[in-house]
Amino acid sequence: MLVKVYGSAVFGVEATTVAVEVNIDKGIGYHLVGLPDNAVKESSFRIAAALQNNGFKFPGKKIIVNMAPADLRKEGSAYDLTFAIGILAASGQIKAENISEYIIMGELSLDGSLQPIKGALPIAIKAKQEGFKHFILPEQNAKEAAIVSDIKVFGVNNLKEVCDHFDKASELPETIINTREEFYNHLDHPEHDFADVKGQESIKRCMEIAAAGGHNIILIGPPGAGKTMLAKRLPSILPPMTLHEALETTKIHSVVGKIKDHGLMAQRPFRSPHHTISDVALVGGGAYPQPGEISLSHNGVLFLDELPEFKRSVLEVMRQPLEDREVTISRARFTVTYPSSFMLVASMNPSPGGYFNDPDAPVTSSPAEMQRYLSKISGPLLDRIDIHIEVTPVPFDKLSDERKGESSIDIRKRVTTAREFQTMRFADFDNIHYNAQMGTKQISSFCKLDSASKALLKTAMERLNLSARAYDRILKVSRTIADLEASEDVKAMHISEAIQYRSLDREGWLG
């Protein structure tokens, strides 16, 4: 008897429906075809044990399982449940009515219980598009798949529940989530709050500007000055994610299997990889391409602590995704594209010893050592970082002050208002949503300067020996400062503040 059941394969952040055809005939043997990898091939042992332990028989006949399209590589253990139901239906042990309306996925344990799978959200989206009515998958992934409307999602714990459902012995409970309600309930509770930060008012101001314009930022200061603590609080002042952004972000995390027992992601991601990370782990790839850290921080923040300690090659592969806001991984037989629109926040010590520029600390590094340390970061990468700010240690009287600072929620209100101005301004441009994304044409259109501002910028560039690359960056940052003050024009005071945020462009910064 021949039975068709349906599963799904995930490539990039999209899913492809896989038809699993099970044919049982006279003879003996188990044949699995359709480009399965080792994890898929090993499924026969798991299925045989699971069926036996749940009162079913593994047919002692010739079983052929074909996974179509046969030229598409299938990987992972998520097809176990699909095969098991197909075998039971083909051998007549369960009824197979309406089985073609279901997508069935799940990894089986030997006792028949189910383990979570990866990519449940993209699979549910594809199943809805292709007209499937039901989706059976492990309980741990049910909330994530239930985000998609117009498809019934059933979260199950073991094989027996699925068999009883098809035999009409018992009904599976449907997982229902009110996506909008769940999304908006999680918005206003930042884990790290700027209210806890003592002193550092100028750095908080810098963070607010970076968040308002989507600018990349680098913090330079000695150990213990608060660089990491400030960076961790940046997502709390970014504008809340839209429903579309939340769906996009959840999709990427779903592919990696990081959304167990959760529905939609409401908080912006914050990723902080260690400096020993490889190129592939950062940008994505591998034999079976997976999203890297830059894609996992899509719509959020990528924090690189101790930037000069990262391998030069790792930092260089980030240049193109920073510009294009997506990364394309090409293999001989296929190409996948992952989105990577993130804010880069980097921190570094000013010297190998860490205490350069600190008048109270002994100088332990020679100028040559410091030059070598700083030269690990290439000009083109620094070129993509709009704001450079020096972080100084907080004095004792501020540390011991009992008063709370301004909360993240208050700062976020100002940031969101500034972003709304930018959304209106760039409404006619497809790939530009905030100031940091402006190109040369937009800068000349939206950052017009009066004669006083031009004179100030000219004097600053000559006096401080600012490089040519600093010119565009200063204009972008000053446009954001003007937006925060709801000013239509970029004024001299906005320019003068933006000039302060280009420390690393000043020639002679080392001495």
N, C-alpha and C positions, 0 to 999 in steps of 0.2 A: 504494500500500500504506500502511496506517495502523499506526503503532507508538506505544506509550505508554512513556515512561521517566519516572523520578521524581527531582525535586530538592527543594529546601527554601528557604523564605524566613524570615528572622529578624526578629521584631518584639519590641522590648523585650529581655527575656532568654529569650523562648520562640520556638520555631520552628513553622512551619506547612508541611506537605507540599504541594509543587506538582507537579501532574501535567503533564508536557510531552508533548503529542500532536503527532506529526509525520506529515503526510499528503503523499504525493508522487503527483502526477496529471499527465495530459497538459496541456501548456501551457508557459508560461514565467513566471518571477518568483519572488521570495522574500517571503513575507508573514509577519510576526511579530505576533501579537495576544495580548491578555491583560494590558494595562496595563504594558508594559515601560518602563524609563527609558532615557536615552540610552546608558548603558554596555551595557545588554542589547541595544539595537537595533544597536549597532556590532559585535555578535558575529559577524555574517555574514561580515565581511571577515577576521576572525581565523580563523574556522572554515575558510573557503575556502582560505586560504594554508596552514593546518596540515594539511588533508587532502591537498592537492597535494604538500606537502613530505614526506609520509609514504606516498606511493604509492597514494593513494585519489583518487576523483573527486568533485567537487562536482556533484551531478546538475543537468543543464541542463534541468530540468523545472519544473513549478509546485509549489513547496514551501510548505506552510502549516504554521506552528508555532504552536500554541495553548498558552498557559500558564494552567492552571485551578487554583484559582478565578480567573475572568477579571476580577473586580472588586477583586482584591487587588493593590496596587502592588508590582511586582517591581523590585529595584534591584541594581546591582553587576554584576561580570563573572564571577561564580562559576558562571553557567549555561552557559558555553561548552562544557564537556565534555559536559554533559547533551544539549545540542542536537546536537553532533557525533556522539555515539553514536546518538542518535535518527535522524539523517539517514542514517548508514551502515546502520543496521538496516532502515530503511524502504526504502532503495534496494537492499537485498539484498547489500551488500558485506561485511557480517559477519552471523553467526548471532545471532538474538535470543531464544534459549531462556532461560527463567527471568529475563528482563530486568526483569520486574515485581517481583522480589524484591530489587532493588538500589536504593539511593539513590546517585546519581552527581553529584558537584559538582567544579568546578575551573575555573580561568581558563587559557585556552590562549595560548601564545606562537605566533608565526608558524611556528616550526620544530616545533610540536607538543609542546614541553615544557610543564610545568604550573607555574603560580604559586600561592602559598598563598591561602587564602580566609579569611573572617571567620566566626565563629560555629559552628565545627565541633562543639564540645561540645553546645550546645543542639540542633543538627541530629541528632546521634547519639542523644541522649536521646529526642527525638520519634520517630525512626525505630524505635527499640526498642519504644516504646509502641504504635506502629501496626503492629507485626509484621513489619517488613522484616528480612531475614536478613543482608544484606551492605551495606557502605558503601564506595564507591570515592571517594577524594579525594586531593589532592596529598600527597606524602611528608612535607612540613614540618608538616602538620596531623594526621598519623596518630596520634602519641602522645596528643595531646589527645583525639581521638575514641575511642581505645582504652580510655580510662578506663571507658567504658560496657561492662558485661558483656552477654553473650547476643546480641551482634551482631558479625559478622566484619568487621573493618576492614582494608581494603587500601590502603596508601599507594603511589601511583604517581608516576613521574617524567615520563612522556610518554604521548601518545595511543596510540602503537603497542602499548605494554604492555597497555592496556585492550582493544584490538581482538584481540590474540593470546589474551587471557584468554577472551573470548566465543567465539572460534573454536577454543578448546581446544588452541591451538598451544603455549601455556605457561601455567603456573599462577602467579598472583600470590602473593607471600609475605604471610601474614597478620601484622599488627602485634598483638603480645600484650603487655600490661602487667599486672603484678601490682600493682594499685592500692594495696592496703594496704602492701605491702612498700616500694614506691616512696615512699609518703607518710611512713611512719615512719622511713625512712632519712635524710630531709632535715630532721629536726626540731631536732637539737641543735647547729647550727653557726651561731650569730649572727655576722653580718659585723662589726657594731659592738658592742663589749663594754664594759660599765660598769667592767671591771677597768682599762681604759686611762685612766679619768677621775681626775685628781689633785685632792684636796681635794673641795670642794662636797658634803660629807656631808649637809647639811640638804636640798640640792636632790635628791640621790639618794633620800633618805627620802620626799620629796614625790612623786617619780616613782613610787616603789614603791606609795604610797597611791593615786595616780591610777590605776595599772595594776590594783591589787587591786579597786577599786570601779568601774572604768570611768568615772572622773570626767574631765571636760574640764579643762584646765589652761592657765594663761597665765604665761609667764616674763617678768619685767620686769628689765632691767639694761642697763648700758652696753655699747658694742661690744667684742667680744673677751672677754666674761665667760664664754662657753661655752654660750650658750642653744641655738644650732643643734646643737652637738655633743651636748648632753644629749638634745635632742629626737630626734635620729637613733637614739639608743640605746634609746628607749622600746619599740619593737616587740620587742626582744630579751628583755624581761622580762614581756611579756604572756603569758598562758597559751597553750600550744600550741593550734592550731586543731583542732577536731574534724573528722572526715571530712565531715560534713554542711556545716560552715562552709567547708571547703576547696573542696567542689564548688560551693557557691553563689558563692564568690569567683572561682573559675576560670571559671565561666559568664559573669560580667560582663566579665572580661578577654578572654575568647574572642570576645565580640560585637564588641569594639573591635579585635581582631586582634593582641593582645599576647602570645599564648601559643605562638608558633612554636617548634617543636622541643622543647616541654616537655610533660610530662604534667600531673599535678595540682599546683596551687600549695600548697606546704607552709608557706611563710613568710607571715606576715601582711603585707599591703601597707603601704607607707609612701609617701604622696604629698605632694609639696611644690610646689604651683603658684606661679608668679611673681606678684607683686602687680599686674601689668597684666592679669590674667585677666578675661575677660568673665563676665557672669551666666550665659550659656548654657553656657560651657565649665566653669563650676563645678558647676552643678546638673544639666546635661544638657539636651538639646533639639535644636533645629535643624530644618531642613525635613524631613529624615529623622531622627527622634530618635535620639540616641546617648547613652550614659551619660556623665555629667560626672565631675569629680574626686571629688565626695562619694560617688558610687557605686563608683568605682574604688578608693576607700579603705575600702569595706565590710568589716567584720570586722578593720580595721586602724587606721592612724593618718593623719589629715589634718593636716599641719603648715603653718600660715600664718605665715611669717616676716615680721617688720615689719608687724604687723596694721594700724596706723593708715594705712599707705601704700595699702592696698586701697581701691577705690572703695566709698563707703558703700552704694550699691545692691547691690553684690556681697555684702557682709557681711549685708545685710538679707534677701536671698533664702535665706540659710542657716538662718534662724531656725526655719522650719517643719520642714525635714528633720531638724534637731537634735532637735526634740521628737517627731516622728512616726516617725523612723528609716526613712522611705521617701520617695521623691519621685515625684509623679504629673505627667506631662506630657500636656496635653490638646491635641488638634488637632480641627478640625471633623469629620473622619471617623473618628478613632480616639484611643484613650487608652493610654499605656503607663506602667507603674509600675516604677521601679527601686528595689531596696533600698539603704539608705544608713545602716547602723548603724555609725558610726565614732566614734573618740575624737578630739576636737578638741584639738590642742596649738597654742597661739599664742605668739608672742614679740614683744616690742616694746621700744624704748628708752624711758626714762622722760620724755624730752623731745626736741625736734627735733635739738638738738645732741648728744644721747645721754648726756651726763655729769651730768645732774641727780642729786642725792643722793650724788655722789662728792666727798668733802671735798678731794681733791687736784687736782681739775680746775676750770678757770675756768668760771664760769656764763656761757654765751653766749646763753641764751634768756630772754626776759622771762616773768613769770608769765602774762601774757595769751596769749603764743605757746604756752606749755606747756598752758594750759587748752584752747586751740583744737585743739592736737594730740591731746590725750586725748579731747576731745569727739567726735572722728571715730568712736569706738567707742560705739555706742548702749547705753543701760541695758539694754534687753531682751536684747541679745546677751551682755553681761557677766553678766546674770542666769542664763544657761545655762552659765556657766563656774564650776565649783565651787571650784577652787583657784587662788589668785593667790599667786605667790611671787617675791620679789626675789632676783636673782642678782647676786652681787658678784664682782669679779675675784679670781683666785686669787693669793695672795702667792708670791714667788719660792721661798721655802724649801719650799713644798708642790709647786710645779712641778718642782723639781729632785730631789724625793724619788724614789728608785729603786723603792720598794716598790709592789707592785700593789694595787689596791683589790679590793673584793669582786666576784666575777664575776657576769655577768648570769644564768648558770644557777642560782647559789645564790639570787639574789634571786627568780628566777622560781619556784623551789620554794615560797617563802613566799606569793607572789602566787597561785599555783595552789591552795594549801591554803585561802587566804581566799576564793577564788572558789567552791570546793567548798561551803563553809559557806553562801554566798549562794544557790547552786543549790538546796540543800536547803530553805532558808528560803522561797524564792519558787516552790517546786515547784507550788503551786496556782494561780499567776498566769500567764496566757498570755503577756503581753508584757513581763514583768519578769524579768530574769535576773541583774542585779547591782544594787548599791546606788544607783548614779547614776540608775537608771530609776525609783526609788521615787516615788510620788505622796504627797499629803498624808495619805491614809488609812494607807498603809504606814509612813510616818514616825511617825505617832502610835502605831502598833502595835509597831513594832520598835525604836524609839529612845526608850524610856521612861527618864526621868531621875530620880535620887533628889534629895532636897532640897539636898544640897551642890552637885550639878552644876547644878541650876536656879539656885541663888544665884550660882554662878560665871558662868554664861552671862548672867544679868541684869546683874551688875556690869560684865562685859566690854562688853555692848552699850551700857550707859549711858556708861561711861568712854571707850570708843574711838569713840563715836558711830557704831556699826555700823548699817547700814540694815536695814529689816525683811526685805528679800530675803535678807540674810545668814543669818537664823535657820535656815531649812530647810537651806541649804547646809552650815552648820556641823554640824547634826545628821546629815546624810548622810555627811559626811567622818568625823565621830567614830565613826559606826557601822562604817565601813571600818577605821579604826584599831583598834577593838575586835576586829574579825574577824581582823586580822593578828596580834593577841595571843591569839587563840582565847578571847576573853572573851564570855560570854553577855550581859552587861549593858554599857551605855555608862557609863563612870565619869568622874569629874571630870578625871582626867589626860588622857583621850581628848578631852574637850571643850576643855581648855586648849590642846592641840596644834592642834586644828582651828581655833581662833580665830586662831592665828598666820597661817593660810593665806587671809586675807581682806584683803590689803593695800589693794586698790582700793576697798573699801567704807568705809574710814575717811575720814570727812569731814576735810578739811584735810590729805589725803595730799600735796597740792602745797605745803603751806607751813606 
